[in-house]
Every structure is written in structure tokens, then in C-alpha cells.
Amino acid sequence: MNEMYEEVQHILENRRIHSEIRLHDRIEKLHHQYPDLESIEQEIARVTEEELLMALDGKHDSAFTDKIDALDKKREELLTVHGLTKADFEVQPYCKRCGDTGFVEIKKVDGEGTESVMCDCVRKLLAPTMVARSKVNDYPDYSFEFGNEEFFGDNEKGKKAFLAVRTMAERRMIHNMVLFGTAGKGKTFTAVSAAREYASAGMSALVLKQTEAQEILMEYRKLVQSFYTEPAKERRIKERREALTEVDLLVLDDLGVEAKNANTEGDLLYILDTRVLHGRPTIITTNYDIPSLKSLYGARVYDRLKRSFQLFSFSAKKED
């Protein structure tokens, strides 16, 4: 992940450099076209330099200030005459929103002050990599673009759940949720589509079968217990474990089908609790209803799901 962000910073730096080069070329052309404008700017630079040299000697002469003000006024008049503005002599960044810094200041939700957030231009740069890393391409036709309400037929609960998840995903406001119901009702389609929406917007997402998540944590335990692990393999194992808790959106698919062992409950609690603590949403899909999950995983997992997750039924059965 760090290499990816470093590459984006390199792109932003190149954009800033190219913007400076374009400005330099543009000013040269304007000066060649309007010699009177070049002359007055040279005079402004000369007088300003003299004023600075005097300031370094601890001296001040208001006449310099008056002269610079007069020259600035004359320059503004020439700009108007030639149909130009000050913006023609300023850097024009690729992204006007962030000025090619990659971040913008926005008001905090509570209205107290501002916070720095990643600009949409960076999200666009990250999007191809985020999609590739998210594993949504393992499900090539799973996208809100290809989904519609007609798929659910007379399954009103499934239809409402699908629309709710799609709306939240499009607004980048996914909550923790459990999508449950019998097989073939659109749970995985909806969850993967939400992950694709996030990844396509340059946010980190990851789709995993619960069996894969369990294997990742099992592999990490073996790493911790081992005397030596080849550095590249160690780094890969750690990165996979970190992704479980650090991606912006995690989809755990098919909860309940994995083989149970002594670590099953603890592993699931580790993932859920860490993500809830840091405000990172998780979508769980399962063919089991919530009471059945209590029998499979115990009261602690059941409590987390009831307390911190929204429950969406995709089954048409009334008893769900």
C-alpha cells in the first residue's frame, strides 16, 4: 500500500512541476506579445529588489512603497487593455480543488474547525489499483451497474435491502451490516457491488470468503510462532492480516460455512471489534439467520452483530 501512495505523490509532484513549466512558457509568450507589460514587470522587480536591499540594511523609505503601488496600478491597467487577468500569470494546477497537493480542507462533521481529507483527484489515481486489490474482479458481473430491482421479483425485503445498500455505497456511507437469507437471493451480488463502488472511487475495499479470512489469521499465528520466516513472505502475511482491519470496506462472504476450530470465534471477534473500534464498515453475508449464528459462534459474536450491525434479510419468507 505504501508503494502505491508513494507513486501517487510522485505523480502529484510531476504535475506541480509541469504546471510551473507551463506558467513559465506562458509568461514568456505574453511578454513577447506585449513588450510594455514585460517592461513594467521588470521595473516592479527592480524596485522591489532595491526595497529589500534597504530593508536588509535596516532602512525604510516609503517612496519605494508608493512607487511599487503606482507600478502595480499601471500593470493592472495594461492587463485590462490587453484582455488579461492576474490568473494568466499564476500557476494553473491540474486539480483546482487541491492545487495538486492531494488534500483539501473541509469542515468537520461537528462544525468545529476543519480537517484534511484526500482529494477526489487522488481517489481517481488510486481507483485502478484499489479495484485490482479488492478482489471484486473475481466477480466480473457483480456491479450496481448490472443490477436492478427486477432481479428480486416479488421478494420485497430483498429489493429494499438491495436499494438501501446501493444508496449507502453511492454516498460512501456504508454501515456495518449483515445480509442474510437463503442462497441465491442476491446477498453476495449486493455486497460485492458495494465493494466495487468503493474501490472504483479510490477507496480501499476487500472481498473475502470467511474461510479465506480465517486462513489469513491462521497463517499469521504460524508466522508468530515460527523461528524464522523469509522476509518477503513475512511482509506478505503481515500485509494480508492488516488489510482485514484497515481497508475502508471489508466484505466477509459466506459466514458460517468455514470449518470451525478453537480460534474461529476469537478470529471473527478480532476482525469485527477492531473494525468497529476504528469506524471501518464491514458487510457480512450468510445463509444463516441471526439466531443460528449465535449457535455457531457463541453469545459474544451474536452480541456484536445485534449491537453494532444493521440486519438486512434477503429471504422472501415471512418468518425472516
N, C-alpha and C positions, 0 to 999 in steps of 0.2 A: 504493500500500500504506500509506503514512504517513497519508493521509487516513482510511483505514479504521480504523487503530488509534487515531487521534485521536477518531473518532466513538465507539469503544468506551469510551475513557477518559471521554468526556463522559457516556455512559450510566451508567458506574460512579459518577461524581461525583453525578449526579442521584439515583442510588439511595441514596448516603450521605446526601444532603440530605433525601430523603424519609424515611429511617429516623430521622433526628433529629427531623423534624416529627412523625412518628408517636409517638415517645417523649415529646415534649413534650405532645401531646394526651392520651396515655395517663396521664401523671402528673397532669395537670390533673383528669381524670375520677376517678382514685383519691383524690386529695386532697379532691375534692368529696364522694366517697363515704365517706371515712374522715378526718374533720377532726382526730382525735387524732394520726394519722400525719403529717399536714401540720404540725401544731404542733411535734412533736418534731423534724422535719426542719428547720424554721425555727430552732429553738433550736440544733441542731447547727451550722447555717450561721452563726448569730450568734456562738457561742462560738469556732468555728474562725476567723472573721474577727478576733476580738479577739486570739486567739493569734498570728495572722500579723502584726498591727499591732505587738504586743510584740516579735516576732522582728525586725521591721524596725528597731526601736529598740535592738536588741542585748540584749534581755531574754528571760528564760525563766522560766516558772512551771509547775512540774509539776502544779499544781492544775488547770490547763486541760486537760492531757492526761488526767488522771483523770476530769474531768467529761465530756470527749468520749467516753471509753471507756464510761462509765456510760450516756450518752445512746445510743451505738451499741448497747449491750446492750438497752436499753429498746426501741429501734427494731426490733431483731430479734425481740423478744418480740411486739411489735404485728404484725409481718409474719406471724408464726405464727398469731396469734389471728385475723387476717383472711384466712388462707389464701393469703398472698402469699409471694413469694421475691424475692431481690435481682435476679434476672433480669427481674422485672416493671418494674424501674427502670433497666434498661440498654438500650442500642441493640440492636435486633434486625435484623441485616443481611439482605438478600435471600439472600446466599450465606454460610452459616455457616462454610464451609471457608476462604474467603479474607477474610471480613469486608468484601467488596465492594472490596478493593484490586486484585483481578485476578491476584494472585500468591500462591503458597504455598511454604513452605519444606519441602523433602524431603531425605532423606539421600542423599548421593552414592553412586554405584554402588560405589565402593571403600570406603565406610563411613567415610571421613574427612570429617567436617563435613557441612554442608548446602548446598543450592543453591536459588535462587529459580526456580520454573517457573510457566508460565502456568496459571491455574486452569481447570477444566472449564467454569465458568460463562462465561468469556471465549470459550472454544472454541465454545460454543453460540451466542454472539452473532456470532461470525465465520463460522460454518458457511454461511449462505446466500450470503454474498459469496464465500467460498472455493470453493463449488461452482460459482457463476457464472463465476468467473475461471479455473477449472481446465480448462474446455472439455469436461468429461465430459458436459455436456448435449448435445454434438454426437452422443452415443451414448446416446439416451434409455433403451434397454432393457439397457444394459450395467451390471449390478449383481449383486453376490453374492446379492441378494435374489431375483433371477430365474434364477440359475444353479443347476445341480445336477449330481451325478456322472453321472446317466444320459445327459447330453449326450455324454459321451465313449465310451459304449458299451463295446467291448472294448479300447479304447485305454488300457491300464493306465498307461502313462507319462504320458499327458496328464491322466488322472484324478489321479494322485499329485501332479503339478506344480500342478494347479488347487487341490487341497486344501492343499498346502504354502503357496502364495501367499495363499490366503484366510486361513489361520491366522495368518500373519505380519501381514497387513493388519489383521485384527481386533485384534491385540495391539499395533498400531502399531510393529512391529519388522521392517519390510521391509528386506531386504538388497539390495545391488547384484545384479542378475540379468539373464540373457539367456534369453528364452523363444524357442526356435527350433523349426522343423519346417515341414512343408508347409502350404500355405494351407488355411484353413477348419477348423483344428483347435482353435480357442478361445484362441489366444495373445492377440490384441487384447482379446477379451472379458475375459479374466482380468486383464490389465494395467490396463485402464480401470476395471474393478470395484475394483481395489486403490486407484487414484487417487480414485475416488468415496468409498471408505471413509475415506480420509484427509481429503478435503475436507469430508465430512459431519461429521467430528469436529472441524472448525475448524482443520485443518492445511492449509498451502498445498500445492497439487498442480498439475501442469500436464501435459496430454496433447498431444503434438505429433507430427506426421509428421516423420521425419528431414528431409524436403525443406523443411518449414517452419522447422526449427531452422537449417538451412543458409542459408535466405533471411534469417533474422534477423541472423545474423552477417555475411552479405554486406552487408546494409543498414547495419550498424554500421560496417563498413570504409569504405563510401561516405561516411558521416557524418564520420568522422575525416579523410578526405581532402578533404572539401568546404570551400570558403572560408567559406560561411555557410549555416546551416540555420535555418529558422523555429523559435523556441524551443519551441513546443508539440510540434512534430514531433520535435525533438531529444530532448525529455524522453521521448516515447513510445518512440522507438527504444532509448534507454538502459534504460528500464524493461523492455522486452521482452528485451534481452540479459541484464540482471541476473537476470530470472526463470529463465533457463536454468540458472543455477548456484546460485540462492538458495532456490528452493522446497523444501519438505520432501521432496517426492517428484516426480521427473520421469519421465514415460513417453515414450520415443522409439520411435515406432511405425514399422514397415516399414523398418528399417535395410537399406540395400543397393539400394533402388530409385531413390534420388536420382541425378541426373546428377553425374558425377564431374568435379572441376576441380582446379586446383593447391592449393586451400585445403581440400579435403574432409577429408583425413587430419588436418591441423592443427586444423580446427574441431572435429572429433569428439574429438580428444585434449584440447583446451581444456575442453570440457564435462565429459568423464569425469574428467580429472585434478583439476579444480577441485572437483568434487563429492566425489570420493573424499577429497581433502585435508581438506575440512570435514565429512566424515561424513554427507553427504546422499545417500540412496539413489537409484539410477536403475534403471528397468526398461526393457530393450531388447527389442523384438520383431523377429523377422526370419524370412524364409522360407529363409534360407541356413543351412547348418551352419557350425560354427566354423572348420574348415579353409578353407571357401570365403570366409569373412570375411577371413581372412589374405590371400588372393589379392586381394580387393577393396580392402583398406585398408592392407595392409603389416604388417610384423612388430611395430611399436610398438603399434598398436591391438590386434593379436592378443595381445600380451603383457599388456596391461591387462585384457583380458577374461578371460584364463586366470588371472591372478593375483588380481584384485580382484572378480570376479563369479562368482556361482553360475550354473551352466548347467542349464536345465530343458528337456528335449525334450518336444515335444507331438506328435511323429510316432509312429505305430504301427509304423513299420518297424524291424526288429531292428537294422539296421546303424547307426541313430542312437544 
